[in-house]
Amino acid sequence: MTAELAAALEHVLRAGPVTGLRRLTAGASRETWVFDAGDVPLVLRRDPPARQDPAVMAREAACLRAAAAHGVPVPGLRGAGDGTDGVGSPYLVMDRVAGETLAPRLLREDRYAAARRGLPRELGRVLARIHAVPVAAVPGLVATDRLAELRATHDGFGEARPAVELALRWLADHRPDPVGTTLVHGDFRNGNLVVGTDGLRAVLDWELARAGDPREDLGWLCAKVWRFGAAAPVGGFGPREELFDGYAEVAGARPDPVAVHWWEVFAAVHWAVICRVQAQRHLSGGEESVELAVLGRRAAEAEHDALLALGLTEAVPVPDPLASDLGPAADVLAERPTADELLAAVTTFLRTEAGGDERTRYLARVAATAVAAVRRELRVGETERAAHAARLAALGCRDDAELAAGLRDGTLDAGAPAVVEAVRAATTARVTMSNPRYLAAPP
């Protein structure tokens, strides 16, 4: 497969032999490959062959061209196509911009300390330039009611998630006044930025671009999930005030902090729904992937973030259920190693011994995360379910569906302490089983 793709790229680009072609670990939605064409370092972004969308890829190419024309730092576009030329699916070929995209390195390594100090203001300036790009410069952009769209996507799964319902209720009740429609990047965040020791070098991943409220980009950038455990709200880099200052330098006016906060709450719910959307790609059987499956369990983290943003919970350390020794099994049919010990062995193998290429090793680590979540659920799931059932009964609800329905139609007071506690405790329990360390991350 790699040899065939390399040959197709040579034919399309006609820029010298393609060497060093390899797929990167990043990208649950699209494939990302790096290679050299002659002596030119390039990147290929390609739709998975089983899930092609040439219109979205063409729109992303148009965004790159329009953004570059308006002073936004983006990779140079070298080629684009619908995949019928041998590349296999719709794609973009771009210059490979030197720098770092991995958020943990950007947030923790000393060599990026100077860049971190200037990034909040710099990101504000760049966002203002993006929002100054005429919507007409990108054909096919459509403005939608984002909140209605989000609710419709959530409802489409037919699953009761009271924390999502509570946050959607708040969003509907506190919607900010509208502003003019602009180009919205749609995924402007730490992880989609190329950063060097001197600061920002390029903005990546324009596939979610749309026409809409420019404050959505500001809220998404400040969402807790994109701080990667750091406390500073702007991607983990610094304070909102500096982001707003940079934005005002170019736009001429500061964004309304109250409106941006609304979009931060929206971002948390949006990420929860995205996690469920990604999981459905796996659950449908059309695209089996351990990466997508594990993303589904991250929805609870996003719900926790929404409750944090609304002041309905707080960051607290929670003991990991795996930290204690279960001791010998009481089941007369149990053998050693027990089921838990077997799963622990599999986890260790996946994290330390699984080989293969870079992406295979990454997926092995994702699989280890999945196995650890199963172990926690086997240890504490029954107890947590019983506790949640008792909280629901105290509210007069048989299940989460009745709780969610009551929050939606107003028969349950979304601000009542017992209601909030039932939602908060259930969300905390879900995160405890999947990723307890997340609960201690600063809000």
Sine and cosine of phi, psi and omega as CSV:
sin_phi,cos_phi,sin_psi,cos_psi,sin_omega,cos_omega
0.00,0.00,-0.70,0.71,-0.02,-1.00
-0.90,0.44,-0.65,0.76,0.01,-1.00
-0.90,0.43,-0.64,0.77,0.02,-1.00
-0.91,0.41,-0.66,0.75,0.01,-1.00
-0.91,0.41,-0.67,0.74,0.03,-1.00
-0.87,0.50,-0.68,0.73,0.01,-1.00
-0.90,0.44,-0.64,0.76,0.02,-1.00
-0.90,0.43,-0.65,0.76,0.01,-1.00
-0.92,0.38,-0.63,0.78,0.08,-1.00
-0.86,0.51,-0.68,0.73,-0.02,-1.00
-0.92,0.40,-0.66,0.75,-0.06,-1.00
-0.95,0.30,-0.70,0.71,-0.14,-0.99
-1.00,0.09,-0.55,0.83,-0.03,-1.00
0.76,0.65,0.74,0.68,-0.06,-1.00
-0.82,-0.58,0.37,0.93,0.00,-1.00
0.94,-0.35,0.14,-0.99,-0.05,-1.00
-0.91,0.42,0.63,-0.77,0.05,-1.00
-1.00,0.03,0.84,-0.54,0.00,-1.00
-0.75,-0.67,0.34,-0.94,0.09,-1.00
0.92,0.39,0.42,0.91,-0.03,-1.00
-0.94,0.35,0.83,-0.55,0.05,-1.00
-0.46,-0.89,0.51,-0.86,-0.01,-1.00
-1.00,-0.01,0.69,-0.72,0.05,-1.00
-0.99,0.10,0.27,-0.96,-0.03,-1.00
-0.96,0.27,-0.51,0.86,-0.13,-0.99
-0.93,0.36,0.50,-0.87,0.16,-0.99
0.94,-0.33,1.00,-0.06,0.10,-0.99
-0.99,0.11,-0.34,0.94,-0.04,-1.00
-0.99,-0.14,-0.60,0.80,-0.03,-1.00
-0.73,-0.68,0.37,-0.93,0.11,-0.99
-0.99,0.10,0.64,-0.76,0.08,-1.00
-0.83,-0.56,0.83,-0.56,-0.01,-1.00
-0.84,-0.54,0.55,-0.83,0.13,-0.99
-0.89,-0.47,0.51,-0.86,0.02,-1.00
-0.24,-0.97,0.14,-0.99,0.11,-0.99
-0.91,-0.42,0.69,-0.72,0.14,-0.99
-0.93,-0.37,0.97,-0.23,-0.22,-0.97
0.92,0.40,-0.85,-0.53,0.04,-1.00
-0.95,-0.32,0.34,0.94,-0.03,-1.00
-0.97,-0.23,0.88,-0.48,0.03,-1.00
-0.97,0.22,0.80,-0.60,-0.09,-1.00
-0.73,-0.68,0.22,-0.97,0.06,-1.00
-0.77,-0.63,0.69,-0.73,0.12,-0.99
-0.95,-0.32,0.81,-0.59,0.15,-0.99
-0.94,-0.34,0.84,-0.55,-0.12,-0.99
-0.69,-0.73,0.64,-0.77,0.13,-0.99
-0.90,0.43,0.59,-0.81,0.18,-0.98
-0.84,0.54,0.70,-0.71,-0.04,-1.00
-0.81,0.59,-0.48,0.88,-0.03,-1.00
-0.99,0.11,-0.09,1.00,-0.09,-1.00
-0.56,-0.83,0.98,0.18,-0.11,-0.99
-0.98,-0.19,0.62,-0.79,0.03,-1.00
-0.57,-0.82,0.99,0.12,-0.07,-1.00
-0.88,0.47,-0.52,0.86,-0.01,-1.00
-0.91,0.42,-0.67,0.74,0.02,-1.00
-0.92,0.40,-0.64,0.77,0.02,-1.00
-0.90,0.43,-0.65,0.76,0.03,-1.00
-0.90,0.43,-0.61,0.79,0.03,-1.00
-0.91,0.42,-0.63,0.78,0.03,-1.00
-0.90,0.44,-0.64,0.77,0.05,-1.00
-0.88,0.48,-0.67,0.75,0.03,-1.00
-0.90,0.44,-0.61,0.79,0.04,-1.00
-0.88,0.47,-0.70,0.72,-0.01,-1.00
-0.87,0.49,-0.68,0.73,-0.01,-1.00
-0.91,0.41,-0.72,0.70,-0.04,-1.00
-0.92,0.40,-0.66,0.75,-0.01,-1.00
-0.90,0.44,-0.69,0.72,0.01,-1.00
-0.86,0.50,-0.63,0.78,-0.02,-1.00
-0.93,0.37,-0.30,0.95,-0.02,-1.00
-0.93,-0.38,0.40,0.92,0.15,-0.99
0.99,0.16,0.27,0.96,0.06,-1.00
-1.00,0.03,0.77,-0.64,0.02,-1.00
-0.95,0.31,0.91,-0.41,0.01,-1.00
-0.67,-0.74,0.36,-0.93,0.08,-1.00
-0.91,0.42,0.58,-0.82,0.09,-1.00
-0.91,0.42,0.70,-0.71,-0.02,-1.00
-1.00,0.03,0.86,-0.51,-0.04,-1.00
-0.98,-0.17,-0.37,0.93,-0.02,-1.00
-0.02,-1.00,0.38,-0.93,0.03,-1.00
-0.42,-0.91,0.50,-0.86,-0.01,-1.00
-0.24,-0.97,0.12,-0.99,-0.02,-1.00
-1.00,-0.06,0.05,1.00,0.06,-1.00
1.00,-0.06,-0.16,0.99,-0.02,-1.00
-0.97,0.24,-0.09,1.00,0.02,-1.00
-1.00,0.02,0.18,0.98,0.03,-1.00
0.94,-0.34,-0.25,0.97,0.00,-1.00
-0.95,0.30,-0.37,0.93,0.20,-0.98
0.97,-0.26,-0.44,0.90,0.03,-1.00
-0.27,-0.96,0.25,-0.97,-0.01,-1.00
-0.80,0.59,0.62,-0.79,-0.16,-0.99
-0.45,-0.89,0.26,-0.97,0.20,-0.98
-0.77,-0.64,0.59,-0.81,0.18,-0.98
-0.88,-0.47,0.81,-0.58,-0.09,-1.00
-0.76,-0.65,0.34,-0.94,0.15,-0.99
-0.87,0.49,0.62,-0.79,0.09,-1.00
-1.00,0.03,0.95,-0.32,-0.06,-1.00
-0.99,0.14,0.79,-0.61,0.00,-1.00
-0.92,0.38,0.70,-0.71,0.01,-1.00
0.51,-0.86,-0.14,-0.99,-0.07,-1.00
-0.91,-0.41,0.63,-0.77,0.11,-0.99
-0.89,-0.46,-0.29,0.96,-0.07,-1.00
-0.96,0.28,0.90,-0.43,-0.10,-0.99
-0.85,0.53,-0.71,0.70,-0.02,-1.00
-0.84,0.55,-0.61,0.80,0.04,-1.00
-0.93,0.36,-0.69,0.72,-0.01,-1.00
-0.88,0.47,-0.56,0.83,-0.08,-1.00
-1.00,0.07,-0.31,0.95,-0.17,-0.99
-0.85,-0.53,-0.41,0.91,-0.10,-1.00
-0.99,0.14,0.66,-0.75,-0.07,-1.00
-0.88,0.48,-0.53,0.85,-0.09,-1.00
-0.92,0.40,-0.28,0.96,0.02,-1.00
-0.97,-0.23,0.19,0.98,-0.06,-1.00
-0.87,0.50,-0.71,0.70,-0.01,-1.00
-0.91,0.42,-0.65,0.76,0.02,-1.00
-0.89,0.46,-0.66,0.75,0.00,-1.00
-0.85,0.53,-0.64,0.76,-0.06,-1.00
-0.89,0.45,-0.55,0.83,-0.05,-1.00
-0.99,-0.11,-0.16,0.99,-0.14,-0.99
-0.92,0.40,-0.68,0.74,-0.02,-1.00
-0.82,0.58,-0.72,0.69,0.01,-1.00
-0.93,0.38,-0.66,0.75,-0.01,-1.00
-0.90,0.43,-0.65,0.76,0.03,-1.00
-0.91,0.41,-0.57,0.82,0.08,-1.00
-0.88,0.47,-0.69,0.72,0.01,-1.00
-0.89,0.45,-0.67,0.74,-0.03,-1.00
-0.92,0.39,-0.65,0.76,0.04,-1.00
-0.89,0.46,-0.63,0.77,0.04,-1.00
-0.89,0.46,-0.60,0.80,0.04,-1.00
-0.92,0.38,-0.64,0.77,0.05,-1.00
-0.87,0.50,-0.69,0.72,-0.06,-1.00
-0.96,0.29,-0.20,0.98,0.08,-1.00
-1.00,0.02,-0.17,0.99,0.03,-1.00
-0.92,0.39,0.81,-0.59,0.01,-1.00
-0.86,0.52,0.73,-0.68,0.02,-1.00
-0.83,0.55,-0.57,0.82,-0.03,-1.00
-0.92,0.39,-0.26,0.96,0.00,-1.00
-0.96,0.28,-0.21,0.98,0.00,-1.00
-0.84,-0.54,0.99,-0.14,-0.02,-1.00
-0.87,0.50,0.61,-0.79,0.10,-0.99
1.00,-0.07,-0.04,1.00,0.03,-1.00
-0.96,0.29,0.71,-0.70,-0.03,-1.00
-0.77,-0.64,0.74,-0.68,0.09,-1.00
-1.00,0.05,0.71,-0.70,0.01,-1.00
-0.77,-0.64,0.24,-0.97,0.14,-0.99
-0.98,0.18,0.98,-0.22,-0.16,-0.99
-0.90,0.43,-0.62,0.79,-0.02,-1.00
-0.94,0.35,-0.68,0.73,0.04,-1.00
-0.89,0.45,-0.63,0.77,0.02,-1.00
-0.90,0.44,-0.67,0.74,0.00,-1.00
-0.90,0.43,-0.71,0.71,0.02,-1.00
-0.89,0.45,-0.66,0.75,-0.02,-1.00
-0.89,0.45,-0.64,0.76,0.02,-1.00
-0.91,0.42,-0.70,0.71,0.05,-1.00
-0.87,0.50,-0.72,0.69,-0.03,-1.00
-0.90,0.44,-0.47,0.88,-0.05,-1.00
-0.88,0.47,-0.37,0.93,0.01,-1.00
-1.00,0.08,-0.25,0.97,0.03,-1.00
0.89,0.45,0.50,0.87,-0.03,-1.00
-0.89,-0.46,0.71,-0.71,0.01,-1.00
-0.99,0.12,0.86,-0.52,0.08,-1.00
-0.75,-0.66,1.00,-0.04,-0.10,-0.99
-0.82,0.58,-0.58,0.81,0.00,-1.00
-0.90,0.43,-0.66,0.75,0.07,-1.00
-0.89,0.45,-0.67,0.74,-0.02,-1.00
-0.90,0.44,-0.66,0.75,0.01,-1.00
-0.89,0.46,-0.70,0.71,-0.01,-1.00
-0.92,0.39,-0.64,0.77,0.04,-1.00
-0.89,0.46,-0.61,0.79,0.05,-1.00
-0.88,0.47,-0.71,0.70,0.03,-1.00
-0.88,0.47,-0.70,0.72,-0.01,-1.00
-0.87,0.50,-0.66,0.75,0.01,-1.00
-0.91,0.41,-0.57,0.82,-0.07,-1.00
-0.99,0.14,-0.28,0.96,-0.12,-0.99
-0.81,-0.58,0.41,0.91,-0.08,-1.00
-0.87,0.49,0.76,-0.65,-0.01,-1.00
-0.97,0.25,0.32,-0.95,0.07,-1.00
-0.88,0.47,0.59,-0.81,-0.04,-1.00
-0.94,0.33,0.40,-0.92,0.12,-0.99
-0.81,-0.59,0.01,-1.00,-0.01,-1.00
-0.89,0.46,0.52,-0.85,0.01,-1.00
-0.98,0.19,0.72,-0.69,0.02,-1.00
-0.73,-0.68,0.08,-1.00,0.23,-0.97
-0.92,0.39,0.76,-0.65,0.06,-1.00
-0.89,-0.46,0.80,-0.60,0.00,-1.00
-0.88,0.48,-0.72,0.69,0.08,-1.00
1.00,-0.05,-0.30,0.95,0.03,-1.00
-0.49,-0.87,0.67,0.74,-0.04,-1.00
-0.99,0.13,0.95,-0.30,-0.13,-0.99
-0.27,-0.96,0.25,-0.97,0.15,-0.99
-0.87,0.49,0.81,-0.58,-0.11,-0.99
0.91,-0.42,-0.44,0.90,0.09,-1.00
-0.93,-0.36,0.38,0.92,0.00,-1.00
-0.84,-0.55,0.68,-0.73,0.15,-0.99
-1.00,-0.09,0.85,-0.52,-0.08,-1.00
-0.83,-0.56,0.70,-0.71,0.13,-0.99
-0.95,-0.32,-0.02,-1.00,0.02,-1.00
-0.91,0.41,-0.29,0.96,0.00,-1.00
-0.99,-0.12,-0.04,1.00,0.02,-1.00
0.83,-0.56,-0.34,-0.94,-0.08,-1.00
-0.93,0.36,0.70,-0.72,0.03,-1.00
-0.88,-0.47,-0.48,0.88,0.00,-1.00
-0.29,-0.96,0.51,-0.86,0.11,-0.99
-0.96,-0.27,0.81,-0.59,-0.09,-1.00
-0.95,-0.30,0.07,-1.00,0.26,-0.97
0.82,0.57,0.97,0.23,-0.03,-1.00
-0.99,-0.14,0.29,0.96,-0.13,-0.99
-0.92,0.38,-0.36,0.93,-0.02,-1.00
-0.99,-0.17,0.23,0.97,-0.03,-1.00
-0.85,0.52,0.57,-0.82,-0.03,-1.00
-0.42,-0.91,0.13,-0.99,0.21,-0.98
-1.00,-0.07,0.71,-0.70,-0.05,-1.00
0.05,-1.00,-0.38,-0.93,-0.03,-1.00
-0.98,0.18,0.87,-0.49,-0.05,-1.00
-0.87,0.49,-0.40,0.92,-0.03,-1.00
-0.94,0.35,-0.26,0.97,0.06,-1.00
-0.88,0.47,-0.66,0.75,0.03,-1.00
-0.89,0.47,-0.63,0.78,-0.01,-1.00
-0.92,0.40,-0.68,0.73,0.02,-1.00
-0.91,0.41,-0.64,0.77,0.00,-1.00
-0.90,0.43,-0.67,0.74,0.03,-1.00
-0.87,0.50,-0.56,0.83,-0.05,-1.00
-1.00,-0.02,0.01,1.00,0.00,-1.00
-0.87,0.50,0.61,-0.79,-0.08,-1.00
-0.86,0.51,-0.59,0.81,-0.05,-1.00
-0.86,0.50,-0.50,0.87,-0.05,-1.00
-1.00,-0.04,0.18,0.98,0.12,-0.99
-1.00,-0.06,-0.22,0.98,0.09,-1.00
0.78,0.62,0.72,0.69,0.09,-1.00
1.00,0.02,-0.16,0.99,0.03,-1.00
-0.99,0.14,0.33,-0.94,-0.06,-1.00
-1.00,0.04,-0.51,0.86,-0.08,-1.00
-0.91,0.41,0.75,-0.66,-0.18,-0.98
-0.95,0.33,-0.47,0.89,-0.06,-1.00
-1.00,0.07,0.99,0.12,0.01,-1.00
0.89,0.45,0.28,0.96,-0.07,-1.00
1.00,0.06,-0.02,1.00,-0.13,-0.99
-1.00,-0.03,-0.59,0.81,-0.10,-0.99
-0.03,-1.00,-0.18,-0.98,-0.13,-0.99
-0.99,0.13,0.40,-0.92,0.04,-1.00
-0.88,0.48,-0.58,0.82,-0.06,-1.00
-0.84,0.54,-0.64,0.77,0.02,-1.00
-0.94,0.34,-0.60,0.80,0.09,-1.00
-0.87,0.50,-0.73,0.68,-0.01,-1.00
-0.92,0.40,-0.59,0.81,0.05,-1.00
-0.88,0.47,-0.73,0.69,0.01,-1.00
-0.89,0.46,-0.65,0.76,0.02,-1.00
-0.88,0.48,-0.70,0.72,-0.04,-1.00
-0.91,0.42,-0.51,0.86,0.02,-1.00
-0.84,0.55,-0.59,0.81,-0.05,-1.00
-0.99,-0.14,-0.68,0.73,-0.10,-1.00
-0.99,0.13,-0.38,0.93,0.00,-1.00
1.00,0.01,-0.09,1.00,0.02,-1.00
-0.49,-0.87,0.54,-0.84,0.01,-1.00
-0.99,0.13,0.59,-0.80,0.10,-1.00
-0.92,0.40,0.47,-0.88,0.04,-1.00
-0.96,0.27,0.90,-0.44,-0.04,-1.00
-0.86,0.50,-0.56,0.83,0.01,-1.00
-0.91,0.41,-0.65,0.76,0.03,-1.00
-0.93,0.38,-0.64,0.77,0.03,-1.00
-0.90,0.44,-0.62,0.78,0.05,-1.00
-0.88,0.48,-0.65,0.76,0.06,-1.00
-0.83,0.55,-0.69,0.72,-0.01,-1.00
-0.95,0.32,-0.42,0.91,0.11,-0.99
-0.93,0.37,-0.67,0.74,0.07,-1.00
-0.89,0.45,-0.70,0.72,0.05,-1.00
-0.83,0.55,-0.68,0.74,-0.04,-1.00
-0.87,0.49,-0.65,0.76,0.00,-1.00
-0.89,0.45,-0.72,0.70,0.02,-1.00
-0.92,0.39,-0.64,0.77,0.03,-1.00
-0.86,0.51,-0.69,0.73,-0.01,-1.00
-0.92,0.40,-0.61,0.79,0.06,-1.00
-0.86,0.51,-0.69,0.72,-0.01,-1.00
-0.94,0.34,-0.63,0.78,0.05,-1.00
-0.86,0.50,-0.68,0.73,0.02,-1.00
-0.84,0.54,-0.66,0.75,0.01,-1.00
-0.93,0.36,-0.61,0.79,0.06,-1.00
-0.88,0.48,-0.72,0.69,0.00,-1.00
-0.90,0.44,-0.65,0.76,0.03,-1.00
-0.89,0.46,-0.57,0.82,-0.02,-1.00
-0.91,0.43,-0.50,0.87,0.08,-1.00
-0.85,0.52,-0.60,0.80,0.07,-1.00
-0.98,0.22,-0.74,0.67,-0.10,-0.99
-0.90,0.43,-0.46,0.89,0.01,-1.00
-0.94,0.34,-0.26,0.97,-0.04,-1.00
1.00,0.08,-0.09,1.00,-0.04,-1.00
-0.99,0.15,-0.34,0.94,-0.07,-1.00
-0.48,-0.88,0.95,0.31,-0.09,-1.00
-0.91,0.42,0.81,-0.59,-0.11,-0.99
-0.36,-0.93,0.81,-0.59,0.06,-1.00
-0.92,0.40,-0.52,0.85,0.02,-1.00
-0.89,0.45,-0.72,0.69,0.00,-1.00
-0.93,0.38,-0.63,0.78,0.00,-1.00
-0.88,0.47,-0.70,0.72,-0.01,-1.00
-0.92,0.39,-0.56,0.83,0.05,-1.00
-0.84,0.54,-0.58,0.82,0.01,-1.00
-0.85,0.53,-0.61,0.79,0.01,-1.00
-0.95,0.30,-0.26,0.97,0.01,-1.00
-0.98,0.21,-0.15,0.99,0.05,-1.00
-0.84,0.54,-0.60,0.80,0.00,-1.00
-0.90,0.44,-0.57,0.82,0.06,-1.00
-0.88,0.47,-0.68,0.74,-0.01,-1.00
-0.91,0.41,-0.61,0.80,0.07,-1.00
-0.89,0.45,-0.65,0.76,0.09,-1.00
-0.86,0.51,-0.67,0.74,0.01,-1.00
-0.89,0.45,-0.64,0.77,0.03,-1.00
-0.88,0.47,-0.69,0.73,0.03,-1.00
-0.90,0.43,-0.61,0.79,0.08,-1.00
-0.88,0.48,-0.73,0.69,-0.04,-1.00
-0.90,0.44,-0.47,0.89,0.01,-1.00
-1.00,0.00,-0.01,1.00,0.00,-1.00
0.96,0.28,0.41,0.91,-0.07,-1.00
-0.97,-0.22,-0.03,1.00,0.11,-0.99
-0.46,-0.89,-0.03,-1.00,0.01,-1.00
-0.56,-0.83,0.29,-0.96,0.03,-1.00
-0.98,0.21,0.84,-0.55,0.01,-1.00
-0.62,-0.78,0.62,-0.78,0.10,-0.99
-0.92,0.40,0.71,-0.70,0.03,-1.00
-0.83,-0.55,0.75,-0.66,0.01,-1.00
-0.87,0.49,0.67,-0.74,0.07,-1.00
-0.97,0.25,0.82,-0.57,0.03,-1.00
-0.84,0.55,-0.33,0.94,0.00,-1.00
-1.00,0.09,-0.10,0.99,-0.07,-1.00
-0.97,0.26,-0.32,0.95,-0.03,-1.00
-0.98,-0.21,0.47,-0.88,0.03,-1.00
-1.00,0.08,0.80,-0.60,-0.02,-1.00
-0.95,0.32,-0.39,0.92,-0.06,-1.00
0.98,0.20,-0.07,-1.00,-0.04,-1.00
-0.91,0.41,0.57,-0.82,0.00,-1.00
-0.95,0.31,0.63,-0.77,0.00,-1.00
-1.00,0.05,-0.30,0.95,-0.02,-1.00
-0.90,0.44,0.79,-0.62,-0.04,-1.00
-0.92,0.40,-0.35,0.94,0.02,-1.00
-1.00,-0.07,-0.05,1.00,-0.06,-1.00
-0.95,0.32,0.53,-0.84,0.07,-1.00
-0.83,-0.56,0.28,-0.96,0.13,-0.99
-0.97,-0.23,0.73,-0.68,0.00,1.00
-0.95,0.32,0.52,-0.86,0.04,-1.00
-0.96,0.29,0.10,-0.99,0.05,-1.00
-0.85,0.52,-0.67,0.75,0.01,-1.00
-0.90,0.44,-0.65,0.76,0.00,-1.00
-0.93,0.37,-0.57,0.82,0.07,-1.00
-0.90,0.43,-0.69,0.72,0.02,-1.00
-0.90,0.43,-0.59,0.80,0.05,-1.00
-0.89,0.45,-0.63,0.77,0.03,-1.00
-0.90,0.43,-0.66,0.75,0.04,-1.00
-0.89,0.46,-0.66,0.75,0.02,-1.00
-0.86,0.50,-0.72,0.69,0.00,-1.00
-0.88,0.48,-0.68,0.74,0.02,-1.00
-0.87,0.49,-0.74,0.68,-0.05,-1.00
-0.90,0.44,-0.55,0.83,-0.05,-1.00
-0.99,0.10,-0.41,0.91,-0.15,-0.99
-0.85,-0.53,-0.39,0.92,-0.15,-0.99
-0.85,-0.53,-0.31,0.95,-0.03,-1.00
-0.89,0.45,0.78,-0.63,-0.06,-1.00
-0.97,-0.24,-0.42,-0.91,-0.02,-1.00
0.97,-0.23,-0.20,-0.98,-0.01,-1.00
-0.97,0.23,-0.03,-1.00,-0.10,-0.99
-0.86,0.51,-0.69,0.73,-0.04,-1.00
-0.94,0.34,-0.61,0.79,0.02,-1.00
-0.90,0.45,-0.65,0.76,0.04,-1.00
-0.91,0.42,-0.62,0.79,0.05,-1.00
-0.89,0.45,-0.72,0.69,0.00,-1.00
-0.91,0.41,-0.50,0.87,0.08,-1.00
-0.90,0.44,-0.63,0.78,0.04,-1.00
-0.92,0.38,-0.61,0.79,0.07,-1.00
-0.89,0.46,-0.67,0.74,0.03,-1.00
-0.89,0.46,-0.60,0.80,0.05,-1.00
-0.89,0.46,-0.61,0.79,0.07,-1.00
-0.88,0.47,-0.65,0.76,0.02,-1.00
-0.90,0.45,-0.70,0.72,-0.02,-1.00
-0.90,0.43,-0.65,0.76,0.02,-1.00
-0.89,0.46,-0.63,0.78,0.03,-1.00
-0.90,0.43,-0.63,0.78,0.04,-1.00
-0.89,0.46,-0.68,0.73,0.01,-1.00
-0.87,0.49,-0.69,0.72,0.00,-1.00
-0.90,0.43,-0.67,0.75,-0.02,-1.00
-0.91,0.41,-0.60,0.80,0.05,-1.00
-0.91,0.42,-0.51,0.86,-0.03,-1.00
-0.98,0.17,-0.68,0.73,-0.16,-0.99
-0.85,-0.53,-0.09,1.00,-0.11,-0.99
-0.86,0.51,-0.69,0.72,-0.03,-1.00
-0.89,0.46,-0.68,0.73,0.02,-1.00
-0.90,0.43,-0.68,0.73,-0.02,-1.00
-0.92,0.39,-0.61,0.79,0.02,-1.00
-0.91,0.41,-0.63,0.77,0.03,-1.00
-0.91,0.42,-0.65,0.76,0.01,-1.00
-0.91,0.42,-0.63,0.77,0.00,-1.00
-0.93,0.37,-0.64,0.77,0.03,-1.00
-0.87,0.49,-0.61,0.79,0.02,-1.00
-0.92,0.39,-0.65,0.76,0.03,-1.00
-0.91,0.42,-0.66,0.75,0.03,-1.00
-0.89,0.46,-0.69,0.73,-0.01,-1.00
-0.87,0.48,-0.60,0.80,0.02,-1.00
-0.91,0.42,-0.41,0.91,0.04,-1.00
-1.00,-0.01,-0.06,1.00,-0.06,-1.00
0.98,0.18,0.38,0.92,-0.03,-1.00
-0.93,-0.36,0.70,-0.72,0.05,-1.00
-0.98,0.21,-0.52,0.85,-0.07,-1.00
-0.38,-0.93,-0.03,-1.00,-0.01,-1.00
-0.90,0.43,-0.50,0.87,0.00,-1.00
-0.88,0.48,-0.68,0.74,0.03,-1.00
-0.93,0.36,-0.59,0.81,0.05,-1.00
-0.90,0.43,-0.73,0.69,0.00,-1.00
-0.89,0.45,-0.66,0.75,0.01,-1.00
-0.90,0.43,-0.63,0.77,0.03,-1.00
-0.91,0.41,-0.60,0.80,0.06,-1.00
-0.92,0.39,-0.61,0.79,-0.04,-1.00
-0.95,0.31,-0.71,0.70,-0.10,-0.99
-1.00,-0.01,-0.04,1.00,0.09,-1.00
1.00,0.05,0.01,1.00,0.04,-1.00
-0.94,0.33,-0.32,0.95,0.15,-0.99
-0.93,-0.38,0.71,-0.70,0.00,-1.00
-0.97,0.25,0.91,-0.41,-0.05,-1.00
-0.90,0.44,-0.29,0.96,0.02,-1.00
-0.98,-0.20,-0.01,1.00,-0.01,-1.00
-0.91,0.41,0.73,-0.69,-0.06,-1.00
-0.81,0.59,-0.65,0.76,-0.03,-1.00
-0.92,0.38,-0.58,0.81,0.03,-1.00
-0.93,0.37,-0.75,0.66,0.01,-1.00
-0.86,0.50,-0.67,0.75,-0.02,-1.00
-0.91,0.42,-0.63,0.78,0.02,-1.00
-0.89,0.46,-0.68,0.73,0.01,-1.00
-0.93,0.37,-0.72,0.69,-0.04,-1.00
-0.88,0.48,-0.74,0.67,-0.07,-1.00
-0.90,0.43,-0.63,0.77,0.01,-1.00
-0.92,0.40,-0.63,0.77,0.02,-1.00
-0.91,0.41,-0.69,0.72,0.04,-1.00
-0.87,0.50,-0.65,0.76,0.00,-1.00
-0.89,0.45,-0.67,0.74,-0.01,-1.00
-0.91,0.43,-0.67,0.74,0.02,-1.00
-0.93,0.37,-0.60,0.80,0.03,-1.00
-0.85,0.53,-0.62,0.78,-0.02,-1.00
-0.97,0.24,-0.45,0.89,-0.06,-1.00
-0.99,-0.17,-0.67,0.74,-0.08,-1.00
-0.35,-0.94,0.97,0.24,-0.12,-0.99
-0.87,0.49,-0.46,0.89,0.00,-1.00
-0.88,0.47,-0.45,0.89,-0.03,-1.00
-0.88,0.47,-0.50,0.87,-0.07,-1.00
-0.93,0.37,-0.37,0.93,-0.02,-1.00
-1.00,-0.04,-0.13,0.99,-0.03,-1.00
-0.91,0.42,0.62,-0.78,-0.05,-1.00
-0.89,0.45,0.58,-0.81,0.01,-1.00
-0.96,0.30,0.00,0.00,0.00,0.00
